[in-house]
């Protein structure tokens, strides 16, 4: 009896194990099938958002802008005050001149100061010095004695390095560099938007071509059925079946080629969007926009000259070169500075009394001086100035080259948009005419007034007309994107 129970138990366990294995296999099959069938139904705006969020080149430009922002802090820090604290203790022992003169001296000194530079180029320092001196000489009535001194020193240049414009040259260049980095980021983002849009419309075009190929194949198959019916009825030669079957085979081959084009277009869009799932199908949900009124060329040019990021960057770069040229012109001047200092001091045998003497203001000091430095030859300063001048000239030439490039690109994009609009109208008429000719020829074939070759020819013409019409709409969408990019209005911050 126990043996029978054990057999039943193990038999049930095997059944349960088999059930769980089959159940797990089914789950894995469903999951794998779902993963394989995963698809992205994307509108163009979603594709652009994904590309901007994940594209590595955009992240690189964001890092460059952050670096430019840090440079501004460095330049602003040149005018930050600095607090200094110093404590010294020294001992000196020397040869004695006589037996009654001391030969040892111990000095303890502390100093605290606050100094820096202001935008005019002047440097300042407010310093408080305290000292305690002990000497073994019998001639010192105060031993030890304490001294305290509060001094303000200011030095102002009048030629080289003088003035807010000169002192803030580096800060102005750093701020301009931040603006250029922001424009470079915007330009990169705009290029990503353009690349994504173009790849998206290429995929739309490939899928449209697939639809045309399917229409063409359906027409060929329908015609094959008509040929079979005519052969059966004895109204058509049996050899005509081979021509109809060959045409079906050719169009099936064309359908396979179109499916490959779709896969290639999907891969290009995946790369732009930085999508790692290579097996998911991408289905564009948007269709090409309807044609609208043609924008005036002069208005497009005006917009481009005001919004193109590369042109704005060149203008800022010219400003930087001008700032540096003026700075190096200033560095060629002689160095003339006036320095003045004033202080209060106190001396006593007790430290507190020394501080009281400072407060009384009876012991004070002042000093005024002038410094003149004239470099002999001054070739380094001249070389820097000439280099800055030539770079300023070169920046002006580069700006004009970019301006001409902008004008050329806008004019070409505008003409391409005009041609695309005209093509949309022309291909619509061509497709309508081809459809009517095909209908008429199909009727003639059914009545025996047209040959199979004639019908196949008109089918091909109709398929080409449908393809051309759809392609013209896609070319229009691409032309709109290209014109907006040439104007610098395809993308803006906060879009």
C-alpha positions, 0 to 999 in steps of 0.5 A: 500500500505505501509503495502504491501511494509513493508511486501515485505521489511521484506520478502526480509530481511529474505531472505538475512538473510537466505542467509548469514546464509547459506553462513557463515555455508558453510564457517565454514564447509569448514574451519573446513574440511580444518583444519581437513584435514591438513597434514604435508608432511615432509622430515626428515631434516624438521622434525629435524629442527622443533624438534631442534627449538621447543624442550624444553630440547634444550632450557634448555641446551641453558640456561645452556650455557648462565649461564656458559658464565656469570660465565666467566665474574664473574671470569674475574671481579676479576682482574678488577680495582676498583675506590674508593672515600671517603669524611669524616668530623670529629670534636673532643673536649676533656678536656683541659690540661691548659687554653692556650691549644686548645681543639677543632679540625675539620678535613675534608678529601677526598680520591680517589683511584684506586686499584685491583689485577693482574694475578701474585697475586699482589695487588695494590692501587694508592691513593690520600688523601687531608685533611683540619685541623682546631684547636683552639690551639695557638701553631699551626702556620698554622691554618687551614693547608692543607695536600695532599699525593699521595701514591702507595702501592703494595703487592706481595705474594711469596708462597700461592696465587702466580703466574698466574696459581693459580690466574687464576684457577677459570677463567680457570675452568669457561672457561672449564665449558662453553666448557662443557655446549656447548658440553652438548648442542650439545649432547642434540641436537644430541639426539633430532636428533636421537629421531626424526630420529627414530620416523620418520622411525617408522612412515615410517615403520607403513605406509609401513606395511599399504601398505603391508596390503592393498596388502594382502587385495587386493589379498584376495579380488581378490581370493574371486572373483575367488572363486565366479566365480569357484563356479558359474562355478561348478568347486569348492565346495560352502563351499569354499566361507566361507574360502575366505570370512573369510580370507578377514575379517581377512585381513581387521582387520589387516588393521585396526590394522595397521592404529592404529599403524600409529596414534600411530607413528604420536603421538610419532613424534608429541611429539618429534617435539613439534607439538600441532596440534594433528589432522593434518596428518603427511606424511613422504616424505623420503624413507629409504636410499639405502645401501652403502659400509660398513665403516671400524670398526677401522675408526669408532672407531677413529672418535668416540673417537675424536667426542663423546661429553660425552668423550670430556666433561669427558676430560675437567672435568678431566682438571678442577679437575687437576686445582683445585687440584693444586690450593688447593696444593698451598693453603697449603703453608705459606702466605709470602708477601712483601709489599712496598709503596712510596708516595709524600706529601705536607703540607701548609697553602694553599691548592694550595701550598700543591699541589706545594710541592707534585710536587716539590718532596722534601717531600716523604715517603716509606715503605717496609714490609714482612708478614708471616702467618703460619696456625697451623694444616692447616687441612682445606687446607689439607682436600680441597687438598685431596678431590680435589686429590680424585675427580681428580682420580675419574674423570680419572676413569669416563673418562675410563668408558665412553671410554669403553662405547663409544667403546662398543656402536660403535662396537654394532652399526657397527655390527647392520649396517652390519646385516641390510645390509645383511638383505636387500640383503636376504629379497630381494631374499626371496621376489622375491622367494615368488612372483614367488611361489605365481604366480605359485600357482595362475596359478595352482589354476585357472587350478584346480591343487591347493587348495584354502588353498595353495593359501592363504598360499602362499599369506601370505608368499608373504605378509610377504616377502614384509613386511620383505623386507621393514622392512629391509630397515627401519632397515638399516636407523635406523642402519645408524642413530645409528652408526652416533650417536655412533660416535658423528657425527650425528649432529654438530653446524651449521648443 
